Amino acid sequence: MRLAAKNKYKYEDGTDRPDDRLIPFLDNPFVVGFHEGRLKYSKDFDVAMYKKIKSGMAYVEAYNALGFDTHVLGENRANAAGKRVMEKARDGKLFTDDETNYDSSVPREEMGELTPEEKRAYLKARTHYLEEMLQLQKNGIRLRGVLYILEEQEVKEDRFTMAESFIEKQKWLENGFNVTRCLRMFGVSDSGYYAWRARREDRGGKQAARTAERNNITEKVNGKTQYFYPAEKFAELIKERYAG
């Protein structure tokens, strides 16, 4: 009896397995998935590839400029992607009027030529972005200055906060955008956003633990002496406890 050949694109538990050549590129921000030996690209990839080609780059050069490596993936893959993108552009299918397809953290002057429909969609996204930025400033969270934000883009920590605020607002809307679309519009990745949330929750947990310990010290000190120290004296005790 002849055994069935082992499928190299499946793990033993039956889940999909990428071709070994794809693995180093699965974290590329323009990759949203894979199927056997093929990469699945985001909509942003098509736009970015198109702009590189229109700037004068050859298909292979443009593909490599987006974080891929044709020495590993092969030039045929780059040429196929370039050809597909240019065909979509020629057929008017590359750009859409959906604002969530645009990274609104990018200033207008860096967007290049846009059709009236594309410009309108981008400006919608940019308006959302600037509204969240202003709200962040009103809330007293320190940014690096409005001029810096508009010209250089602000630090990612601020963009995560802005994106989260926008996501919360979408939850109350009947046709609100999902998380992935919101993050794309604010120029941050899903993985980066959730990693940021995990770091923040970890910091919050550690701070809560320290607060609880300090409260415990307060109770022990005050309970032992039956005397509530003045604020300055108590501050000294806390400082001694946590010195070093």
HUQUINOR-V599388 format. One record per pair of residues at least 6 apart in sequence whose C-alpha atoms are under 8 Angstrom apart, sorted by the first residue. I is the first residue (numbers start at 0). GAP is how many residues later the second one is. If there is no record, write none. Layout:
i:gap
I:GAP
I:GAP
This chain:
i:gap
7:9
7:11
8:7
8:8
8:9
8:10
8:27
9:6
9:7
10:6
15:19
15:20
16:19
17:16
17:17
17:18
17:19
18:17
18:18
18:19
20:51
20:52
21:15
21:16
21:17
21:51
24:6
24:43
25:6
25:7
25:8
27:39
27:40
28:160
29:11
29:12
29:13
29:14
29:15
29:36
30:8
30:9
30:10
30:11
30:14
31:7
31:8
31:9
31:10
32:6
32:7
32:8
33:6
42:58
43:57
43:58
45:39
45:48
46:38
46:47
46:48
47:18
48:13
48:14
48:17
48:33
48:36
49:32
49:35
49:36
49:39
51:10
52:6
52:9
52:29
58:19
58:20
58:22
58:23
58:24
59:10
59:15
59:18
59:19
62:6
62:7
62:15
62:19
63:6
69:7
69:8
84:9
87:6
88:6
94:23
95:21
95:22
95:25
96:20
96:21
96:23
96:24
96:25
97:23
98:22
98:23
98:24
98:25
98:26
98:86
99:25
99:81
99:82
99:84
99:85
100:80
100:83
100:84
101:19
101:20
101:23
101:82
101:83
102:22
102:81
102:82
102:83
102:84
103:18
103:21
103:22
103:25
103:81
103:82
103:83
104:21
104:24
104:48
104:80
104:81
104:82
105:47
106:43
106:44
124:60
127:38
128:33
128:57
131:30
131:31
131:33
131:34
132:29
135:26
136:6
142:11
142:15
143:10
147:6
155:32
156:39
158:27
158:28
158:29
159:28
159:33
159:36
161:24
162:19
162:20
162:23
165:16
166:10
166:11
166:12
166:15
169:6
169:7
169:8
179:10
182:6
182:7
182:10
213:24
221:6
221:7
